[in-house]
Amino acid sequence: MKKKLVVLSGAGISAESGVKTFRDSNGLWEDHRIEDVASPEGFERNPEMVLDFYNARRKQLNEVDPNEAHLILAELEEYFEVKIITQNVDDLHERAGSSKIVHLHGELKKARPVNSDSKIIPWEKDLNLGDLSSEGVQLRPHIVWFGEMVPEMDQAVKIAETADVFLVIGTSMQVYPAAGLIQYIPDHCEVFVIDPQLHNKFVKAENFFKTSATVGMRKLKDKLLK
């Protein structure tokens, strides 16, 4: 039976593909205040601006490809039962070939009615005012905004509880509830961290790779397969 490798991934793994990270050092996201483009209140104030913002993110996503870190995680399915819990809204894990992915914060290439978080539909093109669900309700990006519930969190906790190996990659562990998943891993679980910034408070020094996602995944793959 394969060991269970559970991965918590964040913006750092996608940054190497050219995906803009969530927040610049000045606290802005693509020159927008976070609360204007990532909150229900912002959408209510100016839905057109918010839709345009995510249309630009969706377009940019089509211009980038999975990187070596994504590809190695997909390769590891040959040796482990790999389940990825990602805070990213891109589809790079899927495009790299990983098969079991939970998106905590939603997905850029999906939409849903403004009155429901369960009627989710694939959406590749621009999303505009006047784009309606089959019930005639305005659609919005399927993104979990600040102040909203994280519907996939319960599933993520159940996955974390099964881990034999737990990997934190490309995330600052500052955003909750995702950062709290570390509390649910079993006592026997071995923990690894790949991040150029994050303090190695979660792991033994030899399991902390203070490197980029791609370099760290090369090192981790060698270590796990030995």
C-alpha positions, 0 to 999 in steps of 0.5 A: 500500500502506498504511503499518503503524501498530503501537500499544502501549496501556496502562491510560491509554487505558481510564482515560478510559472509567472503567475503574479503573487497575491499581494505585492509588498505595497499591499496592493494586488495589481494596483487594486486594494484587496478589499475592492477586488476580493470581498463581497462588499467590493463586488457589490460596490463595483461588480464590473471592475471586479469581473474585469480584474478576474478576467485579466487573471484568467487571461494571464493564466492561459499564458503560463505553464506548470513548472518543474515543481508541479510536474514532480508532484504529479510524478510522485503519484507513481510512488505515493498516494498524493493529495494536494490541498492548494490555496491557489486559484490557478489550474497548474496542478491539474495541467501538470497531471496531478489527479487529486486536488482540493482548491481551498480558495476557489478556481479562476476557471469556474463561476457560480451564481451570486446566490449560491456557492454550490452550483459551480460551472466551468468558465474559460472565457471572460465573465461579464455583467449579464452572464447568467445561470440557467436560473437567470442569476448573475454569475460571479467568479468561483473565488473565496473572498475575504469574509466568506466561508471556505467550503472545502475546509472540512474535506481538507481537514479529513485529508490532513488527518490521513497523512503519512508525509505532509509537505508545505510548499510556497506558502507563508502559513499566514492565511487561515484557516489553511495554515491551521491544517498543520494541527490535524496531521497525525503524530507519526507524520513526517513534515517537510517545508519548501519555502525561501522565506518561511521559518522552519518552526514546523519541521526538523532542520533537515526537512526544511528546504529554504529554496525555491519550489522547483529546487526544493522539489528536486531535493525532496524527491531524491530524499523521499525516493531514497 
